[in-house]
Amino acid sequence: MWLTSFAAVLPTAAIFVAFSVQSACALWPVPALYDEGKISVEIKRSDFMIKSNVTSSSVINASIERYQYLLEHEYFESPYDFNEGALKTSGYLYALEVNVQSAQDVYDITTDESYTLDVPVEGKAVINAATPFGAVRGLETFSQLVSANTGRKIVKNAPVKIKDAPKFAHRGILLDTSRNFYNIDSILRTLDAMAYNKLNVLHWHITDAFSWPIESKVHPELTEKGAYSNEMRYSYEDVKKIINYAKNRAIRVMPEFDTPGHTFVVGEAHPEIMSCLNKQPNWDKFTVEPPSGQLNIADPRAISFAFDIISEYSRLFVDLGFHLGGGSLNLDCWKEDPVVELYVRDHPGESVESLLTGWYTQMTGKLDEMGKIPFLWEESVLNFNFTAKNTTILQAWVNEDSVSKLVDKGFRVIASPWNRYYLDCGHASWLSNFEGSSWCDPYKGWQQIYSYNPLTNITDPEKQKLVVGGEVALWSAQSDETTVDRYLWPRASAFAEIMWSGNIDSATNATREAGKVAPRLTDHRFRMVTRGIMATPLQPLWCVRHPEACLHPSVQ
């Protein structure tokens, strides 16, 4: 029978079959529609080939090569199958055919990622997709259907039919590489893991107050004075490598150059365009965390500098999205700046607030000139009353209500509420002399992430469409390349299923329960570990093998 994660597609008379990690439905994220049989078929390993009707797409060619290698070399046996023994198989799969309607490799927020997958009991499996990026999603799904059994590669519960598409167009991870540096390998590995979870946006928060790790050809002094070391830099070639690597995995790379706040590091090279630069010891009057420093919004040189940054990096980063930051600003920083004070005094009717909204207007206008889509943190609109164009996308983080507030104003929104989606929380303060917790404690468990629906309290279907997706965020005050896997995974996997599939159980039209999806997530976590992603264990292995025995009795 057809099973679906969307209630509208499930016939009311259909009988729901619970997800089983032993079935073909042990997939993460769960597909929109799928049907399964009861036959196990073997992959003919000696001559199994992936082929496509398209040879001119670099994305297709790279993906076929990648998954061909994975299917040949991955040996994944589910933790639930540890004593399964040899399964009886009937028939062989000799090939996987990938049919794509368009070979164009253009990828943006409107790109069609849908696909269908048919796995018969004999012969060849077939993926059909409108775009190369939908085909990449289908290849990942097929790879998750394959498991090991007594030295063989098999697909259980054939025939399998899947029809799939994402619920949200923007499904991202914010990675902060300013507070601490991440080497290239760790970023590429993160992109691999994102592809395994059908996430499609790396929001690269590449600069912040702490360091400027990216090469600038227009202002080379930024990296010379702002990178932690010569080894902790991203060259143009590094960036292009990351962008290309991401594209071949159906992932966009959206940069964030946060201005006018969080810019102390700019003052290392250009103190003349800064306000409240590194005020010590009472930094808390001017910033949420040290070191303090904001671009001087009354100084034309600061505006010219910001234009330079937008112009240079809009050309390097090919994605249409460009994040300007614009959040966590401290108005006292400017109110006590003599240049700002003088400007406001000499311009009746002007204020720090009007200077700031003027800054937003100029920066988003510059991005319009560059053909980019501006992204801003929510404060620009909700705190400082910036009248943004409706082409601007706002990122909501202050609380869950921010999402509905922004869509009520007619904006497209990325949901990132800190109390659900901030993955750096729960590790105590990073201020050396303070014994308290971090500002965003407690730790966000996967259950808390999974239970959040970004569409909560938004009932109007037209307003729901304005929620274009979400992002989990890894701010890196206490994370770097040595911890990135365990901080992200598998919690970001829980987020990924909500973004791809939604969180509504089609059988009951209720929120999926964590206890019921945990076996699939655990299975997926073990597969990621097999693929080199050091994801954190969710529970003792005994519980993994006896999931029904590790449920809290108070939760019905």
Secondary structure, 3 states (H helix, E strand, C coil): CEEECCHHHCCCCCCCCCCCCCCCCCCCCCCCEEEEEEEEEEECCCCCEEEECCCCCHHHHHHHHHHHHHHHHCCCCCHHHCCCCCCCCCCEEEEEEEEECCCCCCCCCCCCCCEEEEECCCEEEEEEECCHHHHHHHHHHHHHHEEEECCEEEEEEEEEEEEECCCCCEEEEEEECCCCCCCHHHHHHHHHHHHHCCCCEEEEEEECCCCCCECCCCCHHHHHHHCCCCCCCECHHHHHHHHHHHHCCCCEEEEEEEECCCCHHHHHHCHHHEECCCCCCCHHHCCCCCCCCEECCCCHHHHHHHHHHHHHHHHHCCCCEEEEECCCCCHHHHHCCHHHHHHHHHCCCCCHHHHHHHHHHHHHHHHHHCCCEEEEECHHHHCCCCCCCCCCEEEECCCCHHHHHHHHCCCEEEECCHHHHECCCCCCCCCCCCCCCCCCCCCCCHHHHHCCCCCCCCCCHHHHCCEEEEEEEECCCCCCCCCHHHHHCCHHHHHHHHHHHCCEECCCCEECCHHHHHHHHHHHHHHHHHCCCCCCCCCCHHHHHCHHHCCCCCCC
